[in-house]
Amino acid sequence: MCIQSRVTRTFLRRMRELVGQDCRFVIATHSPILITYPGAAVYELTDGGIEAVAFDQTENYQLFASFLASPDRFLRRLLSDGP
């Protein structure tokens, strides 16, 4: 298990314990793992303001999903000389 996975796992377990004690968190993240936390309210900052969204509707989640669906295509586009 990589260091990032261990840190995330430890953090999520501790967060679960604290939520069980009625603690609340405000977290700014790009992590697709954190935004899928059960029962989390997810907000996205947009040009129109702050909007409540389902985690799978966030720009960040959709970016990761697109990458995982076709990493070769995604990387070709990122590495191309075009726009």
Backbone as numpy.savetxt, mean C-alpha at the origin, in Angstrom:
# Nx Ny Nz CAx CAy CAz Cx Cy Cz
13.45 -15.22 4.93 12.60 -14.05 4.93 13.50 -12.82 4.93
13.23 -11.87 4.06 14.06 -10.67 3.97 13.77 -9.72 5.12
14.66 -8.79 5.35 14.53 -7.86 6.47 13.24 -7.06 6.38
12.87 -6.62 5.18 11.63 -5.85 5.01 10.42 -6.68 5.43
10.39 -7.95 5.07 9.28 -8.82 5.45 9.20 -8.98 6.95
10.35 -9.16 7.60 10.36 -9.32 9.06 9.88 -8.06 9.75
10.33 -6.91 9.27 9.91 -5.64 9.87 8.42 -5.45 9.69
7.92 -5.69 8.50 6.49 -5.53 8.23 5.68 -6.49 9.09
6.11 -7.72 9.19 5.40 -8.72 9.99 5.37 -8.30 11.46
6.50 -7.86 12.00 6.58 -7.42 13.39 5.68 -6.21 13.61
5.74 -5.26 12.68 4.92 -4.06 12.79 3.43 -4.40 12.77
3.02 -5.25 11.84 1.60 -5.61 11.74 1.11 -6.35 12.98
1.92 -7.21 13.53 1.53 -7.92 14.75 1.37 -6.95 15.91
2.31 -6.03 16.04 2.23 -5.04 17.13 1.04 -4.12 16.92
0.80 -3.71 15.69 -0.35 -2.86 15.40 -1.65 -3.57 15.76
-1.74 -4.86 15.44 -2.94 -5.64 15.78 -3.16 -5.65 17.29
-2.08 -5.83 18.06 -2.19 -5.81 19.51 -2.73 -4.46 20.00
-2.18 -3.38 19.47 -2.58 -2.05 19.90 -4.00 -1.69 19.47
-4.38 -2.11 18.27 -5.76 -1.88 17.82 -6.73 -2.61 18.76
-6.32 -3.79 19.22 -7.13 -4.53 20.18 -7.28 -3.80 21.51
-6.42 -2.83 21.76 -6.49 -1.99 22.97 -7.10 -0.63 22.64
-7.82 -0.56 21.53 -8.50 0.65 21.06 -7.56 1.78 20.64
-6.33 1.47 20.29 -5.42 2.47 19.73 -5.76 2.66 18.26
-5.51 3.84 17.77 -5.74 4.16 16.36 -4.45 4.68 15.76
-4.32 4.54 14.44 -3.11 4.95 13.73 -3.46 5.82 12.54
-2.63 6.78 12.29 -2.65 7.52 11.03 -1.30 7.22 10.38
-1.35 6.56 9.24 -0.11 6.10 8.58 -0.11 6.58 7.13
0.95 7.23 6.74 1.16 7.58 5.34 2.09 6.51 4.78
1.66 5.83 3.72 2.46 4.71 3.22 2.28 4.51 1.73
3.26 3.84 1.15 3.15 3.35 -0.22 3.02 1.82 -0.20
2.97 1.25 0.98 2.96 -0.20 1.11 1.60 -0.80 0.78
1.56 -1.67 -0.24 0.29 -2.34 -0.55 -0.11 -3.29 0.57
0.83 -3.70 1.40 0.50 -4.58 2.52 -0.23 -3.79 3.61
0.29 -2.63 3.96 -0.34 -1.85 5.01 -1.73 -1.36 4.63
-1.94 -0.99 3.38 -3.27 -0.47 3.01 -4.34 -1.56 2.96
-3.93 -2.82 3.03 -4.91 -3.90 3.05 -5.22 -4.39 4.46
-4.71 -3.68 5.48 -4.95 -4.09 6.87 -6.46 -4.21 7.11
-6.91 -5.31 7.69 -8.35 -5.53 7.90 -9.01 -4.39 8.68
-10.08 -3.86 8.11 -10.84 -2.80 8.77 -10.26 -1.41 8.63
-9.16 -1.28 7.89 -8.53 0.04 7.74 -9.40 0.96 6.90
-9.44 2.22 7.30 -10.04 3.27 6.48 -8.90 3.85 5.65
-9.05 3.81 4.34 -7.98 4.27 3.44 -8.43 5.56 2.77
-7.55 6.55 2.82 -7.81 7.84 2.19 -6.71 8.12 1.19
-7.10 8.74 0.10 -6.12 9.10 -0.93 -6.18 10.60 -1.15
-5.01 11.22 -1.23 -4.93 12.65 -1.52 -4.99 12.82 -3.03
-5.95 13.59 -3.49 -6.12 13.82 -4.92 -6.18 15.33 -5.19
-6.26 15.70 -6.45 -6.42 17.12 -6.79 -7.72 17.67 -6.22
-8.70 16.80 -6.02 -9.98 17.23 -5.47 -10.02 17.25 -3.95
-8.96 16.85 -3.30 -8.92 16.84 -1.84 -8.62 15.45 -1.32
-9.13 15.17 -0.13 -8.93 13.87 0.51 -10.18 13.03 0.27
-9.98 11.84 -0.27 -11.12 10.97 -0.60 -10.95 9.61 0.03
-12.04 9.10 0.63 -12.05 7.72 1.13 -12.16 6.79 -0.07
-11.32 5.76 -0.10 -11.31 4.82 -1.23 -11.10 3.40 -0.72
-11.54 2.45 -1.52 -11.21 1.05 -1.25 -9.73 0.88 -1.57
-9.03 0.04 -0.81 -7.58 -0.09 -1.00 -7.22 -0.44 -2.44
-8.06 -1.28 -3.09 -7.72 -1.70 -4.45 -8.03 -0.63 -5.50
-8.56 0.50 -5.05 -8.80 1.61 -5.96 -7.74 2.71 -5.84
-6.79 2.53 -4.93 -5.73 3.53 -4.80 -4.78 3.45 -5.99
-4.23 4.58 -6.32 -3.27 4.63 -7.43 -2.08 3.72 -7.15
-1.62 3.73 -5.91 -0.46 2.92 -5.55 -0.74 1.42 -5.70
-1.88 0.97 -5.24 -2.23 -0.45 -5.36 -2.33 -0.84 -6.84
-2.97 0.00 -7.63 -3.13 -0.30 -9.05 -1.78 -0.34 -9.77
-0.86 0.52 -9.35 0.49 0.50 -9.92 1.18 -0.83 -9.61
1.13 -1.26 -8.35 1.74 -2.54 -7.97 1.07 -3.71 -8.69
-0.25 -3.68 -8.78 -0.97 -4.76 -9.45 -0.57 -4.84 -10.92
-0.44 -3.68 -11.56 -0.03 -3.63 -12.97 1.37 -4.21 -13.13
2.26 -3.84 -12.23 3.63 -4.36 -12.29 3.64 -5.87 -12.12
2.94 -6.37 -11.11 2.95 -7.81 -10.83 2.28 -8.62 -11.93
1.31 -8.03 -12.62 0.63 -8.72 -13.70 1.55 -8.92 -14.91
2.47 -7.97 -15.12 3.35 -8.07 -16.29 4.64 -7.28 -16.05
5.53 -7.82 -15.22 6.76 -7.08 -14.90 7.63 -6.76 -16.12
7.71 -7.67 -17.08 8.54 -7.41 -18.26 8.02 -6.21 -19.04
6.71 -6.18 -19.28 6.11 -5.06 -20.02 6.29 -3.76 -19.25
6.07 -3.81 -17.96 6.19 -2.63 -17.11 7.62 -2.08 -17.15
8.60 -2.96 -17.00 10.00 -2.52 -17.01 10.44 -2.03 -18.38
9.97 -2.67 -19.45 10.29 -2.19 -20.80 9.84 -0.74 -20.96
8.63 -0.46 -20.48 8.10 0.90 -20.61 8.91 1.88 -19.77
9.25 1.49 -18.54 10.04 2.38 -17.68 11.42 2.65 -18.25
12.01 1.66 -18.90 13.37 1.79 -19.40 13.45 2.32 -20.83
12.32 2.53 -21.48 12.34 3.02 -22.85 12.71 4.50 -22.89
13.14 4.96 -24.04 13.52 6.35 -24.22 12.31 7.26 -24.48
11.16 6.66 -24.76 9.96 7.44 -25.07 9.25 7.93 -23.81
8.17 8.69 -24.02 7.40 9.23 -22.88 6.69 8.18 -22.07
